[in-house]
Amino acid sequence: MSELNLKKRHSQASPTGTMEGFTVRPPRWPKLLTYEEIQEWSRDNEFIRTGYRPEKPDYKDMLLSLTYVHNETCNIYTHLIGALLVWPVAYIYMRILPEPQYDNVLPADYVMFIIFFFSCEFCLLSSATYHLMQPHSHKVEQFWHRMDLTGIAVIIAGTFIAAIYYFFICQPAFQILHWVITIVSGSACVALISIPKFRTLRWRTLRVAAFFLFGLSAFVPLLHGVGLHGSDYMFRYMGMKWYLIELSLYATGTVIFATRPPERFAPGKFDLFGTSHQIFHLLILAAMWVNCLALTQSFKSVHTLDLCHR
C-alpha cells in the first residue's frame, strides 16, 4: 500500500480529523437529537427544539455527558454547583451558632439549621441527578423525576420547619401545630407524585398547581405570626422581609416554570442557554440564600434578646 493511501486511511480514521469538508465529532460525544427524534417519554418542552442526548442505558455515558454541552448542561451544573456550596455555608453556620454573643443556644437550634441545609442538599442533588440521568432509560428517568419532585417538597417543608421554630419560639404548641400542617401538606404532595401518571406531561399543570399551593401555605404561619406578635415584631425580629422576598422568588420561579418564557416566544433560540428551567433553577438558589438571611435574623433576635418577655 502506498504512503499516500496510508495517510488517506489515517485521516479518515482520525476522530478529530475532517472528512469531505466537515469536522468529525469525537466518537465519545454522541450526536445530539431534535425534539422529534427523542422518545415520547423524554418529551417535556416542545419549545426546546434541539440539543437532546440520545437514550442510552449506560451510567458511564450519563456521566460523560458532563463533559460536553447539551440542553441539560446548565440545568445540571446550576444545581450541582449549588449542592457543593451548601457544605461550606453549612460549616460556617455551625461555627457561628456557638459564638459567645448568643445566649442559650440549644440543640434544637442546630437541628433547625441542619434540617434546612439537608433540605437544600437533597433538593439540589436530586435535581442535578435527574437532569443528568434523564435520557438513561424510561425506568431510571421516572425514578429520578420522582426524586426531583420530592426534593421540591422537601425544600419547601424544610424551609417552613426552621422558620416556624423561631416564629413561635415562645409558643411550643403553635410550633407543633404548624409543623404537623407542613408535614401533612408535604406528604400529600409526595404521595401525589408517587403515582406514575401524575408525573407525565399530561398532568404537568396539576403538579405545578400542587406545589404552588404548598408553597403558598407558607403564608399561614407568617400571617399567624403577624396576628400573634404584630407586623413590627415579625419584620424587626423574625426576618419577615426576607421570607416575603423568598416567597416572591419561589412564586416567580413557579410562574416561569409553568409558562416557559423565553423559549415559548422564540422556539429553538434558547435550546442551550437561557431557558425557563434554567431561570427557575437560579431563582431556587437565590431563594435558598435569602432563607439563610431570614434564619440568621431570627436566630440572632432569639439569642440576643429576651423576646418571650417583651
Buried (B, 14 or more C-beta within 10 A) or exposed (E): EEEEEEEEEEEEEEEEEEEEEEEBEEEEBBEBBEBEEBBEBBEBBEBBBBBBBBBBEEEEBBEBBEEBEBBBBBBBBBBBEBBEBBEEBBEEBEEBBEEEEBEEBEEEBBEBBBBBBBBBBBBBBBBBBBBBBBBBBBEBBBBBBBBBBBBBBBBBBBBBBBBBBBBBBBBEEBBEBBBEBBEEBBEEBBEBBEEEEBBBEEBBEEBBEBBBEBBEBBEBBBEBBBEBBEEEBBBBBBBBBBBBBBBEBBBBBBBBBBEBBBBEEEBEBBBBEEBBBBBBBBBBBBBBBBBBBBBBBBBBBBBEEEBEEE
